[in-house]
Amino acid sequence: RNDVGYAALKSVITKEKKDRMESFVLAETFKYFYLLFNPAALDFDAVTFNTEAHPLRASWPKSPVSEPGDHTTP
């Protein structure tokens, strides 16, 4: 962290920082932090997240899916 935002380290030895902030810091990382620490924000049983932390409505099958060749009868 610096005075105006977040930056990556240019060198771990000198702790010199790069003069830039990666876009994913705001777009993804902080979104994941928000979701982790505010679980009431979304119903985690009803959504799943893509790699950019966008929630997607989960649509799970209501009954087991039969495998090809499975010809069992009730």
DSSP file (Angstrom, degrees, kcal/mol; ACC not computed):
  #  RESIDUE AA STRUCTURE BP1 BP2  ACC     N-H-->O    O-->H-N    N-H-->O    O-->H-N    TCO  KAPPA ALPHA  PHI   PSI    X-CA   Y-CA   Z-CA
    1    1 A R              0   0    0      0, 0.0     5,-0.2     0, 0.0     2,-0.2   0.000 360.0 360.0 360.0 143.3    0.0    0.0    0.0
    2    2 A N  B >   -A    5   0A   0      3,-2.9     3,-0.6    15,-0.0     0, 0.0  -0.695 360.0 -77.0-132.7-169.2    1.1    3.5   -0.7
    3    3 A D  T 3  S+     0   0    0      1,-0.2     3,-0.1    -2,-0.2     0, 0.0   0.775 126.1  28.5 -64.8 -27.5   -0.4    7.0   -0.3
    4    4 A V  T 3  S-     0   0    0      1,-0.1     2,-0.3     0, 0.0    -1,-0.2   0.348 126.7 -51.2-119.8   6.2   -2.6    6.8   -3.4
    5    5 A G  B <  S-A    2   0A   0     -3,-0.6    -3,-2.9    15,-0.0     2,-0.4  -0.982  74.9 -43.9 162.0-149.2   -3.4    3.1   -3.9
    6    6 A Y        -     0   0    0     -2,-0.3     2,-0.3    -5,-0.2    19,-0.1  -0.916  46.1-176.3-120.5 146.5   -1.8   -0.3   -4.1
    7    7 A A        -     0   0    0     -2,-0.4    14,-0.2    14,-0.1     2,-0.2  -0.974  25.0-116.7-141.0 153.7    1.3   -1.3   -6.0
    8    8 A A        -     0   0    0     12,-0.8    10,-3.1    -2,-0.3     2,-0.4  -0.511  40.5-102.0 -81.9 157.9    3.2   -4.5   -6.8
    9    9 A L  B     -B   17   0B   0      8,-0.2     8,-0.3    -2,-0.2     3,-0.2  -0.669  21.2-163.3 -82.5 134.9    6.8   -4.8   -5.5
   10   10 A K  S    S+     0   0    0      6,-3.3     2,-0.4    -2,-0.4     7,-0.2   0.829  84.9  12.4 -80.0 -36.0    9.5   -4.3   -8.1
   11   11 A S     >  -     0   0    0      5,-1.5     4,-1.4     1,-0.1     5,-0.4  -0.981  57.1-157.5-143.8 128.3   12.1   -6.0   -5.8
   12   12 A V  T  4 S+     0   0    0     -2,-0.4    -1,-0.1    -3,-0.2     5,-0.0   0.708  97.3  55.5 -75.7 -18.3   11.4   -8.0   -2.7
   13   13 A I  T  4 S+     0   0    0      1,-0.1    -1,-0.2     3,-0.1    -2,-0.0   0.943 121.2  24.6 -77.9 -50.2   15.0   -7.3   -1.5
   14   14 A T  T  4 S-     0   0    0      2,-0.1    -2,-0.2     1,-0.0    -1,-0.1   0.606  97.2-133.1 -89.7 -11.9   14.8   -3.5   -1.7
   15   15 A K     <  +     0   0    0     -4,-1.4     2,-0.2     1,-0.2    -3,-0.2   0.695  46.7 163.0  63.0  21.3   11.0   -3.4   -1.3
   16   16 A E        -     0   0    0     -5,-0.4    -6,-3.3    -7,-0.1    -5,-1.5  -0.504  29.9-136.6 -68.5 138.1   10.9   -0.9   -4.1
   17   17 A K  B     -B    9   0B   0     -8,-0.3    -8,-0.2    -7,-0.2     2,-0.1  -0.682  10.4-114.7-100.0 151.3    7.4   -0.6   -5.6
   18   18 A K        -     0   0    0    -10,-3.1     2,-1.1    -2,-0.3    -1,-0.1  -0.485  27.8-118.7 -75.2 153.8    6.3   -0.5   -9.2
   19   19 A D  S    S+     0   0    0     -2,-0.1     2,-0.3   -12,-0.1    -1,-0.1  -0.342  87.5  62.6 -91.5  53.7    4.7    2.8  -10.3
   20   20 A R        -     0   0    0     -2,-1.1   -12,-0.8   -12,-0.2     2,-0.5  -0.979  68.4-134.2-166.3 159.8    1.4    1.1  -11.2
   21   21 A M        -     0   0    0     -2,-0.3   -14,-0.1   -14,-0.2     2,-0.1  -0.993  31.6-119.9-122.7 127.3   -1.5   -0.8   -9.7
   22   22 A E    >>  -     0   0    0     -2,-0.5     3,-1.3     1,-0.1     4,-0.5  -0.376  17.9-130.1 -65.1 141.9   -2.8   -3.9  -11.5
   23   23 A S  H >> S+     0   0    0      1,-0.3     4,-2.0     2,-0.2     3,-0.6   0.808 102.8  65.4 -65.4 -29.9   -6.4   -3.6  -12.6
   24   24 A F  H 3>>S+     0   0    0      1,-0.2     4,-2.4     2,-0.2     5,-2.2   0.704  84.3  75.7 -68.5 -16.8   -7.4   -7.0  -11.0
   25   25 A V  I <4>S+     0   0    0     -3,-1.3     5,-2.0     3,-0.2    -1,-0.2   0.954 111.4  24.4 -58.5 -48.7   -6.7   -5.6   -7.6
   26   26 A L  I <<5S+     0   0    0     -3,-0.6     5,-0.3    -4,-0.5    -2,-0.2   0.906 125.1  50.8 -80.2 -43.8   -9.9   -3.7   -7.6
   27   27 A A  I  <5S+     0   0    0     -4,-2.0    -3,-0.2     3,-0.1    -2,-0.2   0.808 132.4   0.4 -69.4 -31.4  -11.8   -5.8  -10.1
   28   28 A E  I  X5S+     0   0    0     -4,-2.4     4,-2.4    -5,-0.2     5,-0.2   0.736 123.2  54.0-124.3 -55.4  -11.3   -9.2   -8.5
   29   29 A T  I  ><S+     0   0    0     -5,-2.2     4,-2.2     1,-0.2    -3,-0.2   0.919 113.2  42.4 -59.1 -50.0   -9.2   -9.3   -5.3
   30   30 A F  H  ><S+     0   0    0     -5,-2.0     4,-2.5    -6,-0.3    -1,-0.2   0.820 111.1  57.3 -68.9 -28.7  -11.2   -6.8   -3.3
   31   31 A K  H  > S+     0   0    0     -5,-0.3     4,-2.3    -6,-0.2    -1,-0.2   0.917 107.7  47.6 -65.5 -41.8  -14.5   -8.3   -4.6
   32   32 A Y  H  X S+     0   0    0     -4,-2.4     4,-2.5     2,-0.2    -2,-0.2   0.914 110.8  51.5 -64.3 -42.3  -13.4  -11.6   -3.2
   33   33 A F  H  X S+     0   0    0     -4,-2.2     4,-2.2     2,-0.2    -2,-0.2   0.926 109.7  50.2 -59.0 -44.7  -12.4  -10.0    0.1
   34   34 A Y  H  X S+     0   0    0     -4,-2.5     4,-0.9     1,-0.2    -2,-0.2   0.935 112.4  46.6 -59.1 -47.2  -15.9   -8.3    0.3
   35   35 A L  H  < S+     0   0    0     -4,-2.3     3,-0.3     1,-0.2    -1,-0.2   0.863 111.5  52.0 -66.1 -35.5  -17.6  -11.6   -0.3
   36   36 A L  H  < S+     0   0    0     -4,-2.5    -1,-0.2     1,-0.2    -2,-0.2   0.894 117.1  37.2 -66.1 -39.9  -15.5  -13.5    2.2
   37   37 A F  H  < S+     0   0    0     -4,-2.2    -1,-0.2     1,-0.2    -2,-0.2   0.413 118.4  48.7 -98.5   2.1  -16.2  -11.0    5.0
   38   38 A N    ><  +     0   0    0     -4,-0.9     3,-2.3    -3,-0.3     4,-0.3  -0.527  60.8 164.7-134.1  67.6  -19.8  -10.3    4.2
   39   39 A P  G >  S+     0   0    0      0, 0.0     3,-0.7     0, 0.0     5,-0.3   0.705  70.7  67.7 -63.1 -18.6  -21.4  -13.7    3.8
   40   40 A A  G 3  S+     0   0    0      1,-0.2     3,-0.1    -3,-0.1    -5,-0.1   0.590  80.0  82.6 -74.4  -8.1  -24.9  -12.2    4.0
   41   41 A A  G <  S+     0   0    0     -3,-2.3     2,-0.3    -6,-0.2    -1,-0.2   0.879 104.7   9.8 -64.3 -37.8  -24.3  -10.5    0.7
   42   42 A L  S <  S-     0   0    0     -3,-0.7     2,-1.0    -4,-0.3    -1,-0.1  -0.973  77.1-110.5-141.6 153.7  -25.2  -13.6   -1.3
   43   43 A D    >>  -     0   0    0     -2,-0.3     3,-2.0     1,-0.2     4,-0.9  -0.766  28.0-161.2 -83.4 104.3  -26.7  -17.0   -0.7
   44   44 A F  T 34 S+     0   0    0     -2,-1.0    -1,-0.2     1,-0.3    -4,-0.0   0.654  87.8  60.6 -66.9 -14.6  -23.7  -19.2   -1.4
   45   45 A D  T 34 S+     0   0    0      1,-0.2    -1,-0.3    -3,-0.0    -2,-0.0   0.642 109.6  42.6 -81.4 -14.5  -26.0  -22.2   -1.9
   46   46 A A  T <4 S+     0   0    0     -3,-2.0    12,-2.9    13,-0.1     2,-0.3   0.510 114.2  47.1-109.1  -8.1  -27.7  -20.5   -4.8
   47   47 A V  E  <  -C   57   0C   0     -4,-0.9     2,-0.3    10,-0.3    10,-0.2  -0.907  54.0-164.1-132.8 160.2  -24.7  -18.9   -6.6
   48   48 A T  E     -C   56   0C   0      8,-2.4     8,-3.4    -2,-0.3     2,-0.4  -0.922  23.1-125.6-133.8 162.2  -21.2  -19.8   -7.9
   49   49 A F  E     -C   55   0C   0     -2,-0.3     2,-0.1     6,-0.2    -2,-0.0  -0.881   9.3-141.9-116.6 141.2  -18.4  -17.5   -8.9
   50   50 A N    >   -     0   0    0      4,-1.9     3,-1.9    -2,-0.4     6,-0.0  -0.265  46.9 -84.8 -84.2-176.8  -16.4  -17.2  -12.1
   51   51 A T  T 3  S+     0   0    0      1,-0.3    -1,-0.1     2,-0.1    -2,-0.0   0.652 129.9  54.0 -68.4 -14.4  -12.7  -16.4  -12.0
   52   52 A E  T 3  S-     0   0    0      2,-0.1    -1,-0.3   -21,-0.0   -21,-0.1   0.176 119.9-107.1-103.0  16.8  -13.4  -12.7  -12.0
   53   53 A A    <   +     0   0    0     -3,-1.9    -2,-0.1     1,-0.2   -18,-0.0   0.727  68.2 149.7  66.7  25.7  -15.7  -13.0   -8.9
   54   54 A H        -     0   0    0      1,-0.0    -4,-1.9     2,-0.0     2,-0.3  -0.786  47.5-124.8 -85.7 128.1  -18.9  -12.5  -10.8
   55   55 A P  E     -C   49   0C   0      0, 0.0     2,-0.4     0, 0.0    -6,-0.2  -0.553  26.4-166.8 -75.1 136.5  -21.8  -14.4   -9.2
   56   56 A L  E     -C   48   0C   0     -8,-3.4    -8,-2.4    -2,-0.3     2,-0.2  -0.976  29.0-108.3-122.1 135.5  -23.6  -16.8  -11.4
   57   57 A R  E     -C   47   0C   0     -2,-0.4     2,-0.3   -10,-0.2   -10,-0.3  -0.442  36.0-132.7 -63.6 126.0  -27.0  -18.3  -10.5
   58   58 A A        -     0   0    0    -12,-2.9     2,-0.4    -2,-0.2    -1,-0.1  -0.633  19.5-169.5 -82.2 136.0  -26.4  -22.0   -9.8
   59   59 A S        +     0   0    0     -2,-0.3   -13,-0.1     2,-0.0     3,-0.0  -0.765  11.9 179.7-127.2  86.9  -28.7  -24.5  -11.4
   60   60 A W        -     0   0    0     -2,-0.4     2,-0.1     1,-0.1    -2,-0.0  -0.606  37.3 -99.7 -86.0 145.2  -28.1  -27.8   -9.9
   61   61 A P        -     0   0    0      0, 0.0    -1,-0.1     0, 0.0     4,-0.1  -0.386  22.7-143.2 -63.4 140.9  -30.2  -30.8  -11.0
   62   62 A K  S    S+     0   0    0      2,-0.1    -2,-0.0    -2,-0.1     3,-0.0   0.732  84.5  32.1 -79.2 -22.2  -33.0  -31.6   -8.7
   63   63 A S  S    S-     0   0    0      1,-0.0    -1,-0.0     0, 0.0     0, 0.0  -0.930 102.6 -82.6-130.9 157.9  -32.6  -35.4   -9.2
   64   64 A P        -     0   0    0      0, 0.0     2,-0.4     0, 0.0    -2,-0.1  -0.282  44.7-123.3 -58.8 141.5  -29.6  -37.6   -9.9
   65   65 A V        -     0   0    0     -4,-0.1     2,-0.2     1,-0.0     0, 0.0  -0.736  25.0-127.1 -87.1 130.4  -28.6  -37.7  -13.5
   66   66 A S        -     0   0    0     -2,-0.4     3,-0.1     1,-0.1    -1,-0.0  -0.510  20.0-122.2 -79.5 148.3  -28.6  -41.2  -14.9
   67   67 A E    >   -     0   0    0     -2,-0.2     3,-2.3     1,-0.1    -1,-0.1  -0.532  39.4 -85.7 -83.2 152.4  -25.5  -42.4  -16.7
   68   68 A P  T 3  S+     0   0    0      0, 0.0    -1,-0.1     0, 0.0     3,-0.1  -0.364 119.4  23.2 -56.6 133.7  -25.6  -43.6  -20.3
   69   69 A G  T 3  S+     0   0    0      1,-0.2     2,-1.0    -3,-0.1    -2,-0.0   0.364  87.0 128.8  89.4  -6.0  -26.6  -47.3  -20.3
   70   70 A D    <   +     0   0    0     -3,-2.3    -1,-0.2     1,-0.1    -4,-0.0  -0.740  25.7 167.0 -85.4 103.2  -28.2  -47.0  -16.9
   71   71 A H        +     0   0    0     -2,-1.0     2,-0.2    -3,-0.1    -1,-0.1  -0.273  13.9 150.0-114.4  45.6  -31.6  -48.6  -17.5
   72   72 A T        -     0   0    0      2,-0.0    -2,-0.0     1,-0.0     0, 0.0  -0.532  29.8-154.5 -78.2 145.9  -32.9  -49.1  -14.0
   73   73 A T              0   0    0     -2,-0.2    -2,-0.0     1,-0.1    -1,-0.0  -0.917 360.0 360.0-119.1 147.8  -36.6  -49.0  -13.5
   74   74 A P              0   0    0      0, 0.0    -1,-0.1     0, 0.0    -2,-0.0   0.511 360.0 360.0 -70.9 360.0  -38.4  -48.1  -10.2
